[in-house]
Amino acid sequence: MTQTTALTFGANPSEMAPMSTTPKVGYILKRYRWVIAIITLLGLLIGAMLYVAFLKWDPRWTATEYFQVKPIQSSPLQSRQVGSAAPDSTEILRFINRQVQLILSPQVLNSAINQVEFQRNYQDPNNANLKSTWLAAHSSDPAGSLAKALSVGPVPHSGLFTIALSWHDPEEASQLVTAVGRVYQATLQEQEKQELQTNARAVSQAQAKMQQQVDDMQQSLEAYRRSHDIPGLIEQHSVIASTLAQLNTLVIQSQIRANQLQEDYDSIAQQVKNNTLQLTPDMQQLISNDPNLRSLESNLLSLQQQRDVDVKTLGQYYPATRQMDIRIASVQQQIDQTRQRLEVKARLQMEQSAKAAMVAAQAVLADTEHRRASEQRLVNDLDAALAEYDARAARLKSQQALLAQLTDRAIMLQLRRTTDASRVSEYLPATPPTKMSFPRIPQFLIGGGLIGLALAIGLAYLLELTNTRVRTPRDITGVMRLPMLGFIPDHADDPMLHGNPMTCVRTSPASMTAESFRQVRGRLAAISLGRPLRTVLVASFSPGGGATTVASNLAIGMALSDLRVLLVDMNCYRPALNKIYPNVPPVGIADVLSKKATLEEAIVASAELPNLAIMGAGTRSKLPGEISEHRAFPELLTELQNRFDMVIFDSAPLTFVSDSINLASKMDGVIAVLRAGMITRGTVGRIRDQLQQVNANFLGIVLNAAQTFSSGYFRQNYRTFFEYAANAPAPQQKLPPGQS
């Protein structure tokens, strides 16, 4: 048969990335949702049981006494100056923390235990041998037990703190808290008295010392003022500063004039050097009035007049006239030379005058700068003296402020000693509580539920982490990062599947299973990059994986698309095509390779599909070795490609038969079939590595018998397909119960 039509498929899928073994939380929550729900409910039940047990054997009531902390009283002098200030919340919080340490100190606790509320039972106060129930229960270490039982802490944003105690008897709890609070207040008042006395002495000593320092600094400042005549220095500083300002102005003006004269001199000197300096009118007049020049000019005028007379009387060419012309030229030359010498002399005089003016201006500038520097030194000296005086005055003022603060502090301490008032006062006394503080049903139910939920999620995560079997598409694409061509639903989940599943594309074309095979074929075409795919090997990872079902349905689907397809059974160990297609002859590919049969004898056309032909496995014992290694196999493969558009080989499992791995390298593409829940990820990884070693064109994996319970994705797919195909609600009886 000649080649007419061919499917085009991709060469290699994307590079196979390393497997990811970390399960996703969302997937775990979906898959193990019932386990999580049951364990969470169990946690709630255990919480309720613990609540009942504590309610019966260890109920507690909490008595609380509130205390208020007053802000630190400001000095009366400061209050009159700046008004009342807001309480310092940070200072109050630090004070409360110190009170917590005091209340829990052995001094207060031991004294409180000796109080009558601890030593006598309130129900029989006259019986000296009958202690309180709390002291009887903690007789071994009452102080340590009381420190652990008391709850002392601040009330946020209030300036209050509490002393609380939980016990089985609400009346006794309130009395014990009252005893602790009473002992604490007495201890605090005694400490405050001692602290006031200590502070008063310290403040008095500091005040006397500070007063002495202030007096000494006042005397030193006065002596400095008299010795340096500070008022006179101030006046002198004002005068010198004014003079310095004038000198600064003169210096600027002198600098400008000196710079201008310097530029003029440089310009004149350059013009003199180039003999291009223009004389001033004064210089020109001075040259014109020179006696020698005037004498020559007068002589020249006389000669010119005489020549004019000779020309009229004797003629222009007369020897006397020519002699007169020579004399006139000589005099004219003398006049020009004399004028030239006078101009050079005048230019030199102009240069000397410019230089003298420049030097004079520079001298004036230097003198002015010298005077300014002298005045500046005087100002600096005065500034230093005045700055020293100001610094001493500032230090004196600072010490006087400190002395005023010490005085205010002494007044405040004296007022506190006279008033005998403590910073801490009772805000609310301890009363017998009416509501039980422990146990509380919301705490136990919420705690039990949260603990159960956490344990359930952890257990589900552990189960998922230890279960390495491939069950869902996520295990293939998300965890192992392998290409996937599609998934085939479990036959039990497809109510529209009738007849033999191995030929469902023809016998049950409206079923979800048949549609899944068509999707696999469509994905094969979608990943094509232009390379014709003529031979495809379909093999499962393990026996019973469904490779024969996938190969048969793919062949039927392609044959229905008007392609000439040959389906070859390469599984000589367990041939299965003869069970699907009864007309398959007993001879097969093994007999053709061993020259015991011809292709015409081994290939038979399907009775239902003219475009589909089948070739059996034949007798393997007639071959000495593996089929793929037979020397006639390449020639046979070429012949099959010439006769058919597509040749699909149904091979033995990849994990057990080496011939399947070797055969994969000779095919245009390899499709691996994996039955859900049968093969571990490690096995899939090893097969992937073996296919890579033989340079097989691995097209992808087909997940067979995918279950709906794995996640809601499969079930939703089924329902959507059923409703679309039948235009009616999907049948519910075939789906596992309790799923949504």
Summary of the structure (lengths in Angstrom):
residues: 740
radius of gyration: 59.8
end to end distance: 52.2
largest distance: 181.1
contacts: 2277
relative contact order: 0.12
helix: 61%
strand: 12%
